[in-house]
Amino acid sequence: DGGITQSPKYLFRKEGQNVTLSCEQNLNHDAMYWYRQDPGQGLRLIYYSQIVNDFQKGDIAEGYSVSREKKESFPLTVTSAQKNPTAFYLCASSKAGIGSNEQFFGPGTRLTVL
Amino acid sequence: QKEVEQNSGPLSVPEGAIASLNCTYSDRGSQSFFWYRQYSGKSPELIMFIYSNGDKEDGRFTAQLNKASQYVSLLIRDSQPSDSATYLCAVMEAGGTSYGKLTFGQGTILTVHP
């Protein structure tokens, strides 16, 4: 059954801690994306990757880091430098290149800073 | 900064009516346009995408695109209470390393009342 999985579903972080959010896809998509959603807001792009071992900053990359060592996996680390990390984090994937279109989303991780 | 604007609503319509959701975008070079539906606490799911000027119909949903006016809309005919959700408009940038990158509007909350 193809799709995108994210874990954990809920995550609690103490101030000053780094945490890593997992995103895995078995859709054989080249491109993967991380978004942040705050209450009543749309999605804002954090980082994206169109190929293994390469990624680009999105609109709000400060305080976040990513890696893309495998096609299937695109983990996001929320560092202690991110001053307001409480949000709903969404991972997505899509085909890359000309003709690529829709992004498919995972179920999300809700991060709360205690 | 490329912008996508939606009326945040809430938009309230009676069951069986037509719901009209609107979206404007700032990047005249944008090529692809997407409508996602997001239920509370869930991840977005794609409803429709449109590339060409004019109308595209899929069941009860019709997407309308006017590139000259930089305007895209979504019509939902015979609205049902199950259509109650937040509708996100997303615009894909064209060309270069940004290909595949989506910019989202803030979303319109739709409520369909019996």
Interface residues (C-beta under 8 A of the other chain):
Chain A: A31 Y33 Y35 G40 Q41 G42 L43 R44 L45 Y48 Q50 Q56 G58 D59 L90 S94 A96 G97 I98 S100 N101 E102 Q103 F104 F105 G106 P107 G108
Chain B: Q1 V4 Q6 S8 S32 F34 K42 S43 P44 E45 L46 F49 L88 A90 M92 T97 Y99 G100 K101 L102 T103 F104 G105 Q106 G107
